[in-house]
Amino acid sequence: MTKLLASLAAFTALTGAAAAADLPRRAAPPPVFTPVPVFTWTGFYAGFNAGYAFDASSRSNNSTFGVPAPFAVPGTTATFRNRSQDGFSGGAQIGYNVQFTPGSGVVVGIEADAQYLDFGRSRNNAFVNGAVAPGFYVTDPRGLSSLDYFGTVRGRLGYAFDRTLVYGTGGFAYGSGSADRSFGGYAGNDSFRTGYAVGGGVEFALPTESFLNFFRSSAVTFKIEGLYVNLERGNRNQGALVVNAANLVPVAYSAIGRRDDEFAVVRAGLNYKFGSY
């Protein structure tokens, strides 16, 4: 009897297990996918840049002028050579972009920057054949050496290929310099000058976790840019040729007149973007 009851219990257990195996199982919950946000160039940004600036004028290589009496011995001439005027340029920029479609699409923006310039000292000296009177010196009115800084306010128009932006830019430019003799300047040559700037570049959005993201911004972008800057001076006044060393006042002028200050800048920069992803 005991064996019979044990056999029935075992049979019942096996039958229950088999029936349970045939029951439908509860469906597993679907995996949760977190969508990756689409990158957009829309937003405010600020950053810094550094590069190389060089003279972009089309003046002739050499110019020789007679130094008038009583500021020099009769027959004295001054020859100005087209010395290479180039050097470091660096500064900072701020701006705002608007991208019309997420991912790839047209991007418009505005940017302002302020830049330091170093075209080198004493680049305006002339080769003098003769003798200049004591207390006077000869300077080349066409040089860029007296420029100390420049800045621009420009529009930007480009097209984004996801995290790569190709753009053109153009707008207002300004600059000024030093009247100190070590820069080859003279009184009146340090006036605030205005003009225009045009150029273009390409900008790349780096990964958000880049080691360059010092400020924990929503994005870090790296750009390479070229600008042509023309600070229009025209021919309103002729350029100084002989300058009184005591007060930096010009006493004689060259025949070439004052030309525009034209230079180009090639630079690289980092921008830190704040706002939308």
KEGUGU-895048 format. One record per residue (C-alpha): residue number from 1; chain; x, y negated, z. Coordinates in steps of 0.25 Angstrom, whole numbers, plus 5000, padded with zeros to 4 digits. Each point is the difference from the previous one (the first is absolute). Example, Ala and Ser with C-alpha at 12.3 -4.5 7.8 and 13.67 -1.06 7.14 Angstrom:
2
<site seq="1" mol="A" c1="5049" c2="5018" c3="5031"/>
<site seq="2" mol="A" c1="5006" c2="4986" c3="4998"/>
END
This chain:
277
<site seq="1" mol="A" c1="5000" c2="5000" c3="5000"/>
<site seq="2" mol="A" c1="5011" c2="4991" c3="5004"/>
<site seq="3" mol="A" c1="5007" c2="5002" c3="4986"/>
<site seq="4" mol="A" c1="4987" c2="4998" c3="4993"/>
<site seq="5" mol="A" c1="4999" c2="4986" c3="5006"/>
<site seq="6" mol="A" c1="5014" c2="4996" c3="4998"/>
<site seq="7" mol="A" c1="4998" c2="5004" c3="4985"/>
<site seq="8" mol="A" c1="4988" c2="4992" c3="4999"/>
<site seq="9" mol="A" c1="5007" c2="4988" c3="5006"/>
<site seq="10" mol="A" c1="5011" c2="5001" c3="4991"/>
<site seq="11" mol="A" c1="4991" c2="5001" c3="4988"/>
<site seq="12" mol="A" c1="4992" c2="4988" c3="5004"/>
<site seq="13" mol="A" c1="5013" c2="4991" c3="5001"/>
<site seq="14" mol="A" c1="5005" c2="5004" c3="4987"/>
<site seq="15" mol="A" c1="4987" c2="4997" c3="4993"/>
<site seq="16" mol="A" c1="4999" c2="4987" c3="5007"/>
<site seq="17" mol="A" c1="5014" c2="4996" c3="4995"/>
<site seq="18" mol="A" c1="4997" c2="5004" c3="4986"/>
<site seq="19" mol="A" c1="4987" c2="4992" c3="5000"/>
<site seq="20" mol="A" c1="5008" c2="4988" c3="5005"/>
<site seq="21" mol="A" c1="5010" c2="5001" c3="4989"/>
<site seq="22" mol="A" c1="4989" c2="4999" c3="4990"/>
<site seq="23" mol="A" c1="4995" c2="4987" c3="5005"/>
<site seq="24" mol="A" c1="5003" c2="4987" c3="4992"/>
<site seq="25" mol="A" c1="5012" c2="4993" c3="5006"/>
<site seq="26" mol="A" c1="4999" c2="4985" c3="5004"/>
<site seq="27" mol="A" c1="5006" c2="4991" c3="4989"/>
<site seq="28" mol="A" c1="5014" c2="4993" c3="5004"/>
<site seq="29" mol="A" c1="4999" c2="4985" c3="5000"/>
<site seq="30" mol="A" c1="5005" c2="4994" c3="4987"/>
<site seq="31" mol="A" c1="5014" c2="4994" c3="5001"/>
<site seq="32" mol="A" c1="5001" c2="4985" c3="5003"/>
<site seq="33" mol="A" c1="5007" c2="4992" c3="4989"/>
<site seq="34" mol="A" c1="5005" c2="4986" c3="5004"/>
<site seq="35" mol="A" c1="5000" c2="4991" c3="4987"/>
<site seq="36" mol="A" c1="5013" c2="4993" c3="4997"/>
<site seq="37" mol="A" c1="4997" c2="4985" c3="4999"/>
<site seq="38" mol="A" c1="5003" c2="4995" c3="4986"/>
<site seq="39" mol="A" c1="5011" c2="4990" c3="5000"/>
<site seq="40" mol="A" c1="4996" c2="4985" c3="4996"/>
<site seq="41" mol="A" c1="5009" c2="4988" c3="4998"/>
<site seq="42" mol="A" c1="4989" c2="4991" c3="5006"/>
<site seq="43" mol="A" c1="5005" c2="4993" c3="5012"/>
<site seq="44" mol="A" c1="5009" c2="4990" c3="5007"/>
<site seq="45" mol="A" c1="5015" c2="5002" c3="4999"/>
<site seq="46" mol="A" c1="5013" c2="4993" c3="5005"/>
<site seq="47" mol="A" c1="5015" c2="5004" c3="4998"/>
<site seq="48" mol="A" c1="5014" c2="4996" c3="4996"/>
<site seq="49" mol="A" c1="5009" c2="5001" c3="4988"/>
<site seq="50" mol="A" c1="5014" c2="4998" c3="4996"/>
<site seq="51" mol="A" c1="5007" c2="5000" c3="4986"/>
<site seq="52" mol="A" c1="5009" c2="4993" c3="4990"/>
<site seq="53" mol="A" c1="4998" c2="4986" c3="4994"/>
<site seq="54" mol="A" c1="5007" c2="4995" c3="4987"/>
<site seq="55" mol="A" c1="5000" c2="4988" c3="4991"/>
<site seq="56" mol="A" c1="4990" c2="5002" c3="4988"/>
<site seq="57" mol="A" c1="5002" c2="4987" c3="4993"/>
<site seq="58" mol="A" c1="5004" c2="4999" c3="4985"/>
<site seq="59" mol="A" c1="5010" c2="4988" c3="5001"/>
<site seq="60" mol="A" c1="5013" c2="5000" c3="4992"/>
<site seq="61" mol="A" c1="5013" c2="5006" c3="5006"/>
<site seq="62" mol="A" c1="5008" c2="4988" c3="5001"/>
<site seq="63" mol="A" c1="4997" c2="4985" c3="5001"/>
<site seq="64" mol="A" c1="5010" c2="4989" c3="5000"/>
<site seq="65" mol="A" c1="4997" c2="4985" c3="5004"/>
<site seq="66" mol="A" c1="5008" c2="4988" c3="5001"/>
<site seq="67" mol="A" c1="5001" c2="4994" c3="5015"/>
<site seq="68" mol="A" c1="4998" c2="4985" c3="4999"/>
<site seq="69" mol="A" c1="5008" c2="4989" c3="5006"/>
<site seq="70" mol="A" c1="5002" c2="4995" c3="5010"/>
<site seq="71" mol="A" c1="4998" c2="5014" c3="5006"/>
<site seq="72" mol="A" c1="5011" c2="5006" c3="4993"/>
<site seq="73" mol="A" c1="5013" c2="4997" c3="4992"/>
<site seq="74" mol="A" c1="4996" c2="4997" c3="4985"/>
<site seq="75" mol="A" c1="4999" c2="5013" c3="4992"/>
<site seq="76" mol="A" c1="4997" c2="5009" c3="5011"/>
<site seq="77" mol="A" c1="4990" c2="5011" c3="4997"/>
<site seq="78" mol="A" c1="4993" c2="5011" c3="5008"/>
<site seq="79" mol="A" c1="4997" c2="5013" c3="4994"/>
<site seq="80" mol="A" c1="4989" c2="5009" c3="5006"/>
<site seq="81" mol="A" c1="5000" c2="5015" c3="4997"/>
<site seq="82" mol="A" c1="4988" c2="5009" c3="5001"/>
<site seq="83" mol="A" c1="5004" c2="5006" c3="5013"/>
<site seq="84" mol="A" c1="4993" c2="5012" c3="5004"/>
<site seq="85" mol="A" c1="4990" c2="4996" c3="5011"/>
<site seq="86" mol="A" c1="4994" c2="5012" c3="5007"/>
<site seq="87" mol="A" c1="4998" c2="5005" c3="5014"/>
<site seq="88" mol="A" c1="4992" c2="5006" c3="5011"/>
<site seq="89" mol="A" c1="4985" c2="4997" c3="5001"/>
<site seq="90" mol="A" c1="4991" c2="5005" c3="5011"/>
<site seq="91" mol="A" c1="4988" c2="4996" c3="5008"/>
<site seq="92" mol="A" c1="4985" c2="5005" c3="5003"/>
<site seq="93" mol="A" c1="4987" c2="5000" c3="4994"/>
<site seq="94" mol="A" c1="4985" c2="5002" c3="5004"/>
<site seq="95" mol="A" c1="4988" c2="5003" c3="4991"/>
<site seq="96" mol="A" c1="4987" c2="5006" c3="4998"/>
<site seq="97" mol="A" c1="4995" c2="5010" c3="4990"/>
<site seq="98" mol="A" c1="4986" c2="5005" c3="4995"/>
<site seq="99" mol="A" c1="4999" c2="5013" c3="4992"/>
<site seq="100" mol="A" c1="4987" c2="5002" c3="4993"/>
<site seq="101" mol="A" c1="4999" c2="5015" c3="5000"/>
<site seq="102" mol="A" c1="5006" c2="5010" c3="5010"/>
<site seq="103" mol="A" c1="5011" c2="5008" c3="4995"/>
<site seq="104" mol="A" c1="5004" c2="4994" c3="4986"/>
<site seq="105" mol="A" c1="4996" c2="4987" c3="4995"/>
<site seq="106" mol="A" c1="5002" c2="4985" c3="4998"/>
<site seq="107" mol="A" c1="5006" c2="4992" c3="5012"/>
<site seq="108" mol="A" c1="5000" c2="4985" c3="5002"/>
<site seq="109" mol="A" c1="5007" c2="4993" c3="5011"/>
<site seq="110" mol="A" c1="5007" c2="4987" c3="5004"/>
<site seq="111" mol="A" c1="5014" c2="4999" c3="5006"/>
<site seq="112" mol="A" c1="5009" c2="4989" c3="5007"/>
<site seq="113" mol="A" c1="5014" c2="5001" c3="5003"/>
<site seq="114" mol="A" c1="5012" c2="4992" c3="5005"/>
<site seq="115" mol="A" c1="5014" c2="5003" c3="4996"/>
<site seq="116" mol="A" c1="5014" c2="4996" c3="5004"/>
<site seq="117" mol="A" c1="5010" c2="4998" c3="4989"/>
<site seq="118" mol="A" c1="5015" c2="5000" c3="4999"/>
<site seq="119" mol="A" c1="5006" c2="4997" c3="4987"/>
<site seq="120" mol="A" c1="5014" c2="4997" c3="5006"/>
<site seq="121" mol="A" c1="5007" c2="4988" c3="5004"/>
<site seq="122" mol="A" c1="5009" c2="4991" c3="4992"/>
<site seq="123" mol="A" c1="4995" c2="5005" c3="4987"/>
<site seq="124" mol="A" c1="4997" c2="4986" c3="4994"/>
<site seq="125" mol="A" c1="5015" c2="4996" c3="5000"/>
<site seq="126" mol="A" c1="5005" c2="4995" c3="4986"/>
<site seq="127" mol="A" c1="5014" c2="5001" c3="4993"/>
<site seq="128" mol="A" c1="5005" c2="4986" c3="5000"/>
<site seq="129" mol="A" c1="5010" c2="4995" c3="4990"/>
<site seq="130" mol="A" c1="5005" c2="4987" c3="5006"/>
<site seq="131" mol="A" c1="4998" c2="4994" c3="5013"/>
<site seq="132" mol="A" c1="4987" c2="4996" c3="5008"/>
<site seq="133" mol="A" c1="5000" c2="4988" c3="5008"/>
<site seq="134" mol="A" c1="5002" c2="5002" c3="5015"/>
<site seq="135" mol="A" c1="4987" c2="5001" c3="5008"/>
<site seq="136" mol="A" c1="4992" c2="5006" c3="4988"/>
<site seq="137" mol="A" c1="4998" c2="5014" c3="4995"/>
<site seq="138" mol="A" c1="4995" c2="5007" c3="4987"/>
<site seq="139" mol="A" c1="4988" c2="5010" c3="5001"/>
<site seq="140" mol="A" c1="4992" c2="5008" c3="4990"/>
<site seq="141" mol="A" c1="4986" c2="4995" c3="5000"/>
<site seq="142" mol="A" c1="4995" c2="5013" c3="4994"/>
<site seq="143" mol="A" c1="5004" c2="5010" c3="5011"/>
<site seq="144" mol="A" c1="4991" c2="5009" c3="5008"/>
<site seq="145" mol="A" c1="5010" c2="4999" c3="5012"/>
<site seq="146" mol="A" c1="4992" c2="4990" c3="5008"/>
<site seq="147" mol="A" c1="4987" c2="5009" c3="5001"/>
<site seq="148" mol="A" c1="4999" c2="5005" c3="5014"/>
<site seq="149" mol="A" c1="4986" c2="5006" c3="4999"/>
<site seq="150" mol="A" c1="4988" c2="5003" c3="4991"/>
<site seq="151" mol="A" c1="4986" c2="5005" c3="5002"/>
<site seq="152" mol="A" c1="4988" c2="5004" c3="4991"/>
<site seq="153" mol="A" c1="4985" c2="5002" c3="5001"/>
<site seq="154" mol="A" c1="4996" c2="5010" c3="4989"/>
<site seq="155" mol="A" c1="4988" c2="5008" c3="4995"/>
<site seq="156" mol="A" c1="5002" c2="5015" c3="4998"/>
<site seq="157" mol="A" c1="4993" c2="5008" c3="4990"/>
<site seq="158" mol="A" c1="5003" c2="5015" c3="4998"/>
<site seq="159" mol="A" c1="4995" c2="5014" c3="4999"/>
<site seq="160" mol="A" c1="5001" c2="5011" c3="5010"/>
<site seq="161" mol="A" c1="5003" c2="5014" c3="4997"/>
<site seq="162" mol="A" c1="4996" c2="5005" c3="5014"/>
<site seq="163" mol="A" c1="5012" c2="4997" c3="5009"/>
<site seq="164" mol="A" c1="5008" c2="4993" c3="4988"/>
<site seq="165" mol="A" c1="4997" c2="4985" c3="4996"/>
<site seq="166" mol="A" c1="5005" c2="4994" c3="4988"/>
<site seq="167" mol="A" c1="4997" c2="4985" c3="4999"/>
<site seq="168" mol="A" c1="5003" c2="4986" c3="4994"/>
<site seq="169" mol="A" c1="5001" c2="4987" c3="5008"/>
<site seq="170" mol="A" c1="5001" c2="4985" c3="4998"/>
<site seq="171" mol="A" c1="4997" c2="4987" c3="5007"/>
<site seq="172" mol="A" c1="5006" c2="4988" c3="5007"/>
<site seq="173" mol="A" c1="5014" c2="4999" c3="5004"/>
<site seq="174" mol="A" c1="5008" c2="4990" c3="5009"/>
<site seq="175" mol="A" c1="5014" c2="4998" c3="5005"/>
<site seq="176" mol="A" c1="5010" c2="4990" c3="5006"/>
<site seq="177" mol="A" c1="5014" c2="4999" c3="5004"/>
<site seq="178" mol="A" c1="5011" c2="4993" c3="5007"/>
<site seq="179" mol="A" c1="5007" c2="4987" c3="4996"/>
<site seq="180" mol="A" c1="5012" c2="5004" c3="5008"/>
<site seq="181" mol="A" c1="5013" c2="4999" c3="4991"/>
<site seq="182" mol="A" c1="5004" c2="5014" c3="5003"/>
<site seq="183" mol="A" c1="4988" c2="5004" c3="4991"/>
<site seq="184" mol="A" c1="5004" c2="4991" c3="4989"/>
<site seq="185" mol="A" c1="4988" c2="4991" c3="5003"/>
<site seq="186" mol="A" c1="4997" c2="4985" c3="5001"/>
<site seq="187" mol="A" c1="4990" c2="4991" c3="5006"/>
<site seq="188" mol="A" c1="4987" c2="5002" c3="4992"/>
<site seq="189" mol="A" c1="5004" c2="5014" c3="4995"/>
<site seq="190" mol="A" c1="4994" c2="5006" c3="5012"/>
<site seq="191" mol="A" c1="4985" c2="4996" c3="4997"/>
<site seq="192" mol="A" c1="4989" c2="5010" c3="5001"/>
<site seq="193" mol="A" c1="4998" c2="5006" c3="4987"/>
<site seq="194" mol="A" c1="4988" c2="5008" c3="4994"/>
<site seq="195" mol="A" c1="4998" c2="5009" c3="4988"/>
<site seq="196" mol="A" c1="4995" c2="5014" c3="4997"/>
<site seq="197" mol="A" c1="5004" c2="5014" c3="5002"/>
<site seq="198" mol="A" c1="4996" c2="5012" c3="4991"/>
<site seq="199" mol="A" c1="5004" c2="5015" c3="5001"/>
<site seq="200" mol="A" c1="4995" c2="5014" c3="5003"/>
<site seq="201" mol="A" c1="5003" c2="5012" c3="5008"/>
<site seq="202" mol="A" c1="4997" c2="5014" c3="5005"/>
<site seq="203" mol="A" c1="4995" c2="5004" c3="5014"/>
<site seq="204" mol="A" c1="5000" c2="5014" c3="5006"/>
<site seq="205" mol="A" c1="4992" c2="5003" c3="5013"/>
<site seq="206" mol="A" c1="5008" c2="5009" c3="5009"/>
<site seq="207" mol="A" c1="4995" c2="5011" c3="5009"/>
<site seq="208" mol="A" c1="4993" c2="4994" c3="5013"/>
<site seq="209" mol="A" c1="5009" c2="5008" c3="5009"/>
<site seq="210" mol="A" c1="5012" c2="4994" c3="4993"/>
<site seq="211" mol="A" c1="5012" c2="4997" c3="5009"/>
<site seq="212" mol="A" c1="4999" c2="4986" c3="4994"/>
<site seq="213" mol="A" c1="4987" c2="4997" c3="5006"/>
<site seq="214" mol="A" c1="5005" c2="4993" c3="5012"/>
<site seq="215" mol="A" c1="4987" c2="4992" c3="5003"/>
<site seq="216" mol="A" c1="4990" c2="5012" c3="4999"/>
<site seq="217" mol="A" c1="4993" c2="4993" c3="4988"/>
<site seq="218" mol="A" c1="4990" c2="5007" c3="4992"/>
<site seq="219" mol="A" c1="5010" c2="5002" c3="4988"/>
<site seq="220" mol="A" c1="5014" c2="4996" c3="4997"/>
<site seq="221" mol="A" c1="5003" c2="4996" c3="4985"/>
<site seq="222" mol="A" c1="5014" c2="4998" c3="4993"/>
<site seq="223" mol="A" c1="5001" c2="4991" c3="4988"/>
<site seq="224" mol="A" c1="5010" c2="4996" c3="4990"/>
<site seq="225" mol="A" c1="4997" c2="4987" c3="4993"/>
<site seq="226" mol="A" c1="5006" c2="4990" c3="4990"/>
<site seq="227" mol="A" c1="4997" c2="4985" c3="5000"/>
<site seq="228" mol="A" c1="5004" c2="4988" c3="4991"/>
<site seq="229" mol="A" c1="4999" c2="4987" c3="5007"/>
<site seq="230" mol="A" c1="5000" c2="4986" c3="4993"/>
<site seq="231" mol="A" c1="5001" c2="4988" c3="5009"/>
<site seq="232" mol="A" c1="4996" c2="4989" c3="4990"/>
<site seq="233" mol="A" c1="5009" c2="4988" c3="5001"/>
<site seq="234" mol="A" c1="4999" c2="4994" c3="4986"/>
<site seq="235" mol="A" c1="5007" c2="4988" c3="4996"/>
<site seq="236" mol="A" c1="4995" c2="4990" c3="5009"/>
<site seq="237" mol="A" c1="5014" c2="4996" c3="5005"/>
<site seq="238" mol="A" c1="5013" c2="5004" c3="4994"/>
<site seq="239" mol="A" c1="5009" c2="5009" c3="5008"/>
<site seq="240" mol="A" c1="5011" c2="4994" c3="5009"/>
<site seq="241" mol="A" c1="5014" c2="5001" c3="4995"/>
<site seq="242" mol="A" c1="5008" c2="4991" c3="5010"/>
<site seq="243" mol="A" c1="4996" c2="4999" c3="5014"/>
<site seq="244" mol="A" c1="5005" c2="4991" c3="5011"/>
<site seq="245" mol="A" c1="5005" c2="5010" c3="5011"/>
<site seq="246" mol="A" c1="4997" c2="4990" c3="5011"/>
<site seq="247" mol="A" c1="4985" c2="5000" c3="4999"/>
<site seq="248" mol="A" c1="4997" c2="5011" c3="4989"/>
<site seq="249" mol="A" c1="4994" c2="4990" c3="4991"/>
<site seq="250" mol="A" c1="5002" c2="5001" c3="4985"/>
<site seq="251" mol="A" c1="5007" c2="4989" c3="4993"/>
<site seq="252" mol="A" c1="5001" c2="5006" c3="4986"/>
<site seq="253" mol="A" c1="4991" c2="5009" c3="4992"/>
<site seq="254" mol="A" c1="5003" c2="5011" c3="4989"/>
<site seq="255" mol="A" c1="4993" c2="4999" c3="4987"/>
<site seq="256" mol="A" c1="4994" c2="5014" c3="5001"/>
<site seq="257" mol="A" c1="4988" c2="4996" c3="5009"/>
<site seq="258" mol="A" c1="4994" c2="5008" c3="5011"/>
<site seq="259" mol="A" c1="4996" c2="5014" c3="4996"/>
<site seq="260" mol="A" c1="4991" c2="5010" c3="5006"/>
<site seq="261" mol="A" c1="5005" c2="5009" c3="5010"/>
<site seq="262" mol="A" c1="4998" c2="5014" c3="4994"/>
<site seq="263" mol="A" c1="5004" c2="5013" c3="5007"/>
<site seq="264" mol="A" c1="4995" c2="5014" c3="5001"/>
<site seq="265" mol="A" c1="4999" c2="5009" c3="5012"/>
<site seq="266" mol="A" c1="5000" c2="5015" c3="5001"/>
<site seq="267" mol="A" c1="4996" c2="5006" c3="5013"/>
<site seq="268" mol="A" c1="4995" c2="5011" c3="5008"/>
<site seq="269" mol="A" c1="4990" c2="4999" c3="5012"/>
<site seq="270" mol="A" c1="4992" c2="5007" c3="5011"/>
<site seq="271" mol="A" c1="4986" c2="4997" c3="5003"/>
<site seq="272" mol="A" c1="4992" c2="5004" c3="5012"/>
<site seq="273" mol="A" c1="4985" c2="5001" c3="4996"/>
<site seq="274" mol="A" c1="4989" c2="4998" c3="5011"/>
<site seq="275" mol="A" c1="4985" c2="5002" c3="4999"/>
<site seq="276" mol="A" c1="4993" c2="5011" c3="4991"/>
<site seq="277" mol="A" c1="5008" c2="5013" c3="4997"/>
END
